Amino acid sequence: MSKPSVVEIEGKHLSLTNLDKVLYPATGFTKGQVIDYYARIAPVLVPQLAGRPLTLKRYPEGVDKEYFFEKNATKHRPDWVKTAPVWSEGNQRNVNYILCNDLATLIWIANLASIELHPSLSLAKAIASPRSMVFDLDPGPPASIVQCCQVGMWLRDIFEHFSLQSFPKTSGSKGLQIYVPLNTPTSYDATKTFAHALARLLENEHRELVVSDMKKQLRVGKVFVDWSQNDEHKTTVSVYSLRARERPTVSTPVKWEEVEQALKKKDAALLVFEASHVLDRVGKMGDLFEPLLTLKQKLPKLAGIEAGAASAMEEGLELAAQADSAVEKKTKKSAKAAPTRSAPKKKVRKV
């Protein structure tokens, strides 16, 4: 292994270790390259992480070896690494989460072989108020991200009916994730119940392709719309985070036009991006997820939505009544261009 390399970042000194250690054996992608990627993507990544409790997913021996999640900040950290205490009901104590507020902290985290970064949907200073609502679209083989594109577009149409903007990103693994920025006072009870309602609505209208229950036996060939990520105690992989896959893929923000193109061509490979690709995309497109930081939106007021997750099916039917005409019009139009309303009969290439 190489000798430690001491670097100065924003006036802070870090000792970077084992830079030539291979963390992605299939490609030879090293720890040094992981750190380099995070250093270069930092201008768009750090704003997305700043102020949010961060869970690290560490792979000290590489992506094909054992990993562990780290929520509580290690005691062996520089004094300039900021943390925030968050009460844990399960542990009945505060968990001291890292706040990745600057470049130096991001590089220190990457040096821990924290390949994946999983932030909270909330800021630490307002932990009970999510800044956005998220839908994690997870395909059950033989379905792929192509089918996720169709479900994502159905979701987009519903959001547009309620005058809500939504933003897609790849999971960096096999699925697609749809974010709805809020940045206004709300609660997880509200976002989780609303998300559950939409998941049940989609399941009710497209039973051949959509499932809202996480039981794996129900998900074969379908897309699981994971609404449960809208929870104070859960995290979703960060935009621009590397993933611990065979290759150094990244959870990448994409344009809706790219989602439509992947669906039209039935080509999952169009939505696979590795670290170098993402750096190039940001150079050309800027930060497609920047609106997540500033765009203020409010969930629509629907009768009984505060009743809780138990009434999500009823709320889904209420949503169906309100959004049906707008959604039906748009999905018919998209079906003419790419007839994938029903579950695909042909096999698609898996990512």
Stockholm file with secondary structure:
# STOCKHOLM 1.0

chainA/1-351         MSKPSVVEIEGKHLSLTNLDKVLYPATGFTKGQVIDYYARIAPVLVPQLAGRPLTLKRYPEGVDKEYFFEKNATKHRPDWVKTAPVWSEGNQRNVNYILCNDLATLIWIANLASIELHPSLSLAKAIASPRSMVFDLDPGPPASIVQCCQVGMWLRDIFEHFSLQSFPKTSGSKGLQIYVPLNTPTSYDATKTFAHALARLLENEHRELVVSDMKKQLRVGKVFVDWSQNDEHKTTVSVYSLRARERPTVSTPVKWEEVEQALKKKDAALLVFEASHVLDRVGKMGDLFEPLLTLKQKLPKLAGIEAGAASAMEEGLELAAQADSAVEKKTKKSAKAAPTRSAPKKKVRKV
#=GR chainA/1-351 SS CCCCEEEEETTEEEEECCTTCEEETTTTEEHHHHHHHHHHHHHHHHHHHTTSEEEEEECTTCTTSCCEEECSCCSSSCTTSCEEEEEETTTTEEEEEEECCSHHHHHHHHHTTEEEEEECSBCGGGTTSBSEEEEEEEECTTCCHHHHHHHHHHHHHHHHHTTCCCEEEECSSSCEEEEEECCSSCCHHHHHHHHHHHHHHHHHHCTTTEECSCCGGGCTTSEEEECTTCSTTCCCCCTTCBCCSSSCBBCCBCCHHHHHHHHHHTCGGGGCCBHHHHHHHHHHHCCTTTHHHHCCCCCCCCTTGGGCGGGHHHHHHHHHHHHHHHHHHHHHHHHHHSCCSSCCSSCCCCC
#=GC SS_cons         CCCCEEEEETTEEEEECCTTCEEETTTTEEHHHHHHHHHHHHHHHHHHHTTSEEEEEECTTCTTSCCEEECSCCSSSCTTSCEEEEEETTTTEEEEEEECCSHHHHHHHHHTTEEEEEECSBCGGGTTSBSEEEEEEEECTTCCHHHHHHHHHHHHHHHHHTTCCCEEEECSSSCEEEEEECCSSCCHHHHHHHHHHHHHHHHHHCTTTEECSCCGGGCTTSEEEECTTCSTTCCCCCTTCBCCSSSCBBCCBCCHHHHHHHHHHTCGGGGCCBHHHHHHHHHHHCCTTTHHHHCCCCCCCCTTGGGCGGGHHHHHHHHHHHHHHHHHHHHHHHHHHSCCSSCCSSCCCCC
//
